[in-house]
Each structure stands twice: as C-alpha cells, then as structure tokens.
Amino acid sequence: MVNFYRRFLPRIARTLVPLTNALKGSQKGPTALIWTPPMQAAFLAAKTALCQASTLVHPDSAASLSIMVDVSATHVGC
C-alpha cells in the first residue's frame, strides 16, 4: 500500500530509510532479517502516514476524461 500511495505521503522515503536499508544487501544466499527498533518505528510511522493521507475518490462521473497511452515494441503503459 505504501508503494501505491507513495506520491500522497510526504517525505515517506525518508521515513522508510531503516526498512529500505534492511532490504539492501550484497550477501549471496538467504539471510535472516533482524527486526530492529528503528525498523519498527519506521513501519509504525508508515502506517500512521497511510491513515492520515488524503482520501482518494473516483473522478466526477459527469466530467470528461482523457487517457494517455505510451506504447513501444515490447511494452504498453497508460
């Protein structure tokens, strides 16, 4: 959810630094993730930010909408 709402959560990247750093790694093979107090604080701050984010709603059904499309030989996006 945080990734989806990222653009609506001010400074969320800064908040998530402990979690982001925990997922970095140059070690080969599976390693155990040790959950630390800074990681817990970042997780709780992210949950709080999601709860306080602006509520998103569907656009007005009477309004005119336009769709922007980007296409290449291998991918489609809109």
ZAMI-591363 format. One line per field, with one value per residue (C-alpha): y, z, x; residue in three letters. Coordinates in Angstrom, 3 decimals. Each point is the difference from the previous one (the first is absolute). Layout:
ZAMI-591363
py = [Y:...]
pz = [Z:...]
px = [X:...]
residu = [ala:...]
This chain:
ZAMI-591363
py = [0.000:2.386:-0.390:0.653:3.114:1.196:3.203:0.991:-0.606:2.945:-0.960:-3.709:-1.001:1.663:-1.757:-3.407:0.235:-2.687:-2.438:0.831:-0.444:-3.354:-1.292:1.028:-2.555:-1.381:-3.345:-2.998:-2.484:0.308:1.975:0.590:3.454:1.308:2.303:2.999:2.802:2.571:-2.360:-0.378:3.785:0.451:-2.616:1.662:3.451:-1.327:-1.413:3.336:1.857:-2.255:0.676:3.759:0.166:1.852:-2.109:-0.810:-0.107:-0.920:2.900:1.666:-2.315:3.020:1.410:-0.761:-2.170:-0.630:-2.994:0.387:-3.059:-0.801:-2.953:-1.599:-3.232:-1.889:1.964:1.852:2.556:2.433]
pz = [0.000:0.811:-3.473:-1.625:2.106:0.014:-1.911:2.586:3.034:0.570:0.772:0.188:-1.528:2.921:2.433:-1.551:-0.018:2.714:-1.921:-3.349:1.419:1.501:-3.442:-1.561:0.020:-1.879:1.782:-2.170:1.065:2.506:3.141:3.012:0.416:3.516:0.952:1.887:1.985:-2.787:-2.496:2.284:0.378:-3.792:-0.520:2.537:-1.500:-3.460:1.341:1.635:-3.212:-1.924:2.518:-0.233:-3.795:-2.068:-0.936:-3.684:-1.823:-3.473:-2.424:-0.679:-2.281:-1.889:-0.756:-3.256:0.336:-2.272:-0.072:-0.818:-1.528:-0.526:-2.198:-1.143:-1.798:3.317:2.564:0.380:2.684:0.670]
px = [0.000:2.796:1.445:-3.398:-0.699:3.622:-0.731:-2.617:2.251:2.343:3.625:-0.875:3.346:1.767:-2.327:0.682:3.815:0.481:-2.205:1.579:3.493:-0.981:-0.948:3.289:2.701:2.914:-0.036:-0.695:-2.597:-2.815:0.700:-2.204:-1.472:0.500:-2.869:1.399:-1.692:0.695:-1.651:-3.021:-0.232:0.171:-2.709:-2.302:0.702:-0.900:-3.283:-0.776:0.812:-2.386:-2.765:0.532:0.344:-2.534:-2.972:-0.005:-3.311:-1.120:-0.236:-3.328:-1.959:-1.373:3.460:1.766:3.097:2.945:2.324:3.685:1.657:3.663:0.919:3.241:0.784:0.101:-2.054:-3.283:-0.768:-2.819]
residu = [met:val:asn:phe:tyr:arg:arg:phe:leu:pro:arg:ile:ala:arg:thr:leu:val:pro:leu:thr:asn:ala:leu:lys:gly:ser:gln:lys:gly:pro:thr:ala:leu:ile:trp:thr:pro:pro:met:gln:ala:ala:phe:leu:ala:ala:lys:thr:ala:leu:cys:gln:ala:ser:thr:leu:val:his:pro:asp:ser:ala:ala:ser:leu:ser:ile:met:val:asp:val:ser:ala:thr:his:val:gly:cys]
